[in-house]
């Protein structure tokens, strides 16, 4: 098998294991990362330096083309780049621009497949190695890897798991694809599309939202936008962001809010409760439930 030169475009942490996997099987002349004014806080900048790859910081995806034209590249691999690959690059490298997407396509196309899978309570997630075309996450599938979800993964944990699965696919399937070109068209009739997250997505109403919804939001929206609610403490309404919690089997007839019981912090919602483990008050520092109870002991009602 010949020595392939394959560029890489990625920005987020999801892309790190995938770039390293690509470097295991091919020469990576360029690493493109999203940034502004020649600067980027992407961890891929340091990884590119370790690989002796030229790092190109791009504000617009159109900036890829001159670099792709100037280098002798067999293809381009994309993962968590944050910019759409322009048609000019797809035309320059026909059927040789690949993407690692953290869902079992055609389910959850778009920007937020990981939160979407957690919010839906899916039993299974996965990652797809696909060929990019001019529509979003629409191209043929080269291969997929599946992951059985436990129901307790938060978004960063699931992202790490799927990133490693994607890296394994890159090691085993990218070069064979460049040799044989085999990929399977998606069933577009089954496609679903995710949307970009907004801060308002993390808001919850303890008087109407059920505990299952709240728990999934805590997991899905970590670390941003987070899951938060307005809670009355000491006759003052505070914005509480719930950073970590676990299900609680106890049933209560108390009004929605925060309560302490022994050394545990209970979040009572419309249909049950959660045990809060970490939280943030009014954009302050993140504290453990123990620290919060110690600071607000006299203000928190006791759960009998």
N, C-alpha and C positions, 0 to 999 in steps of 0.2 A: 504494500500500500504506500502510495507516494506521500511525501511530506506536504501537508496542507497548511496554508496560511489563511487563518480565519480571524477576522476582527471581532471585537466584542463591544456591545453597548449596554451599559447597566449603571445604575446609580445607588439603589438601596442595598441594605444588608443582605436581602434575599439573593442578590447576584454574586456574593463573594464565593461560596462554594462552587457555584456554576462556572465562574471565571477560572478558578483554580483547576477544575476538572477539564475545562477546555485546554488549558495550558499543559495538561498531562498528555494530551493526544495530538496537539497541533501547535504550530507557531502562531503566537498572537501578536501581530505587529502593532495594532492600535487598540487602545481601550478608550471608548467614548463615554463620558459621564456628563450628566446635566449640571449646569451651573450658570453663574452670571459674572460678567466682566472678568473672565479668566480665572474665577475662583469657584471652588466647590468644597462643601464639607463632606462629600461622599467618601466612605471608607475605601472605595475602589481606587482612589488616587494613590494611596499607599500600596495597595495590592499590585497595581500596575507597575509601580517602581520596583517592587520586589521581583517581578517577573521580567524586568527590563523591557517592558512594553511602553511605547509612547502613549502618554495620557493626553487626550484632547478634551478640553472642557467646552461643552456646547450649550448655548442658550436656545438655539433654534435647531430643529432637526435638519434643516436645509444645509447646515454647516458640515454635515457628514460627507456629502457628495464629493467635494474637492479632495478630501483625504482618501476616500475610497478609490477615486480615479487615479490618484498619484501612486498608490501602492498596488503591488501585484497580489491581490487577495482572491481566494477561492470562494469566500463567502463571509457572512456576518452572523454572529449569534447575539440575540437580544434577551435580556432578562431584567425586569424591573428598571427600565430605562427612564420612564416618565415622559417620553416624547414619542410621537408617532413617527415611524420610519417613512420617509417620503417616497413617492412613486419613482422618482429619479434614481434612488438607490436600488429599489426593487428591480427596475429595468436594467441597471448596470450589472446586477448579480441575479439574473432570473432564476427563480425557484431555489436560490441558495442563501436566502435570508431566513434564518430560523429563529424561533422564539421558545422560551421555556415559560409556560403559563401555569400558575398554581391553582388549577381546577381541572376537573375531568370534562374537558370541552366535548360538546358545545354548551354545557352547563356553566353558568357564571362567566360569561365573557365580560370584559371591561376591567375597571381599575380596582375593584374591591372584592375579589372572589373569596378571600379568606374570611373577612367579617361576614360575608353573606352566608357561607357554609355554617359558621358557628351560630348565627342568628336563626337559621332555619332548623337547627338541631339535627343536621345531617349525620347519618351514621357512618358515612364514607366520604372521604375527600381524595385528592390526588393531584398529580401534575401531568401536564401534556407537553411533549416536544412536538412542535408544529412548524409548518412552512408559512411564512407571512405572505399575505397578499394585501390589496389596498383597502380591504374592509377590516374592521376591528376583530381580532381573534377569530377570523373567519376561514383561514387557510386549512389545507389538508393536515391530518395528524400522522406523524411518523411513528410515535409510540406513546404510551401512557403508563404511569405507575400509580397504584391505588394504595390508600392508607385508611385503615379502620380507626375511626375516631372514638375516643373514650367519653366525650361529652364534658370533659373538664379542662381541655386545652384552651388557653387564651390565644389571642391572635399572634403575639410574638412566638409562642411555643409552636403553634401550627406552622407558622412561616419557616422556622428553623427546620422542622421536620420535612416539609415539602421541598425546601431548598436542597437538602441533602439527597432526597429522592431524585430531584431534577439533575443534580450533579452526577448521580449514577447513570441516568439516561444519557447524559452528554458523553460520558466515558465510553458507553457501550454502543451508542446508536448514531452519533453525529457522523463519524467517518464512514460507516457503512452506508448511510444515506447519501453522502457525496459520491460514493461508488455506484450505488444502484438506483438512486432517485425514487425509492418506493415510499409512497405516502397515501393515506386513505381520506377521501373527502368526508367532511363532517355531515351529519344529519342536521341540516339547518332548521328543519321543522321543530327540533327539540331545543333550540337555542334559547338561553335566558341571558339577560344583560344586567350587570350591576352598575351602580352609580357612584360618583365621587362622594365621599363622606363630608358632612357639614357638622359644625359644633352642635347644632340643634338636634341632631340625630341621637345624641347621648342623653337627652333630657328624659326623665321618668317622673311619673305621678304616682306617689305611693298610695293614693286613695283609689286608683283605678287599675294600675298596671299589676299583673300577676307576678308572683315570685319567679316563675320560670322565664318570663320575658326579661325581668330585671337581671337575673343571673346570666342569661345569655348576652345581654348588653354589656355587662361588666367584662365578660370574657372577650367578646367580639370587638369592643371599642377601646381595648388597651393597646397602646398607651394614649391614643387620641382618636376621637374626641373625649373619650372617657364616658362613664355613666354617672350622672349627677342628679340631685334632687334638692328642692327647697325643703328644709327641715326646721321646725320651730324648736329652739333651744333657749331656755331662760327668757322666754317672751321675745326672742329675737330670731328673725328668719335668717338662716345661714344656708349657703350653697355647699352641699357636701358631695364630694366626688368619691365614689366607692372604687377603690383600686383593686381589692381582692376580697372575695367572699366565698362561702361554701353553703350548699343546701342544708336546710334544717328540717327535721321531721316533726318538730313540735307544732302544735296548733294552738292559736291564741284568739281571744276575742277582744284584744286591745285595739285602740285606734292606731292608724298607721304612724310610724315614726321610729326613733331610735330609743332602745331600752337597754339597761344593763341587767344581767342576771349572773350572779357570782362574778367570775372574771371574763365573761363573754359579752360581746356587744351584738344585740339582736336588731335587725332591721325588719320591722313589721310592715307588710304591704297589704294589698286588698284581700289576699287569699291565704296568707301564710307568712313565713319569715325566712330570713337568711342570717347566717352568722358572718358578721363583717370582720375581716382580718386586717386590712389596711385601708386608710381613707385620708382625704385631704379636705380641710376646712377653709372655705373662702380663699382659695388659691394660695394657701400657706404651704408649709412643708408637709410631705407625706409622713404619716405617723402610724404606728401599730394601734390595734384596737385597745391594747392595755394602756398605752400612753394617752389615748383619747379618753378612756374611762377615768384615768387618774386626774386628767385636767378638767373634766366636766362632771366629776362624780356627783356633786350636789345638784347639778342641773339635769341629770338623766333620771327619768323615772325607773323604778325597779320593776322587773318582770317577775310576777309571782308564779 
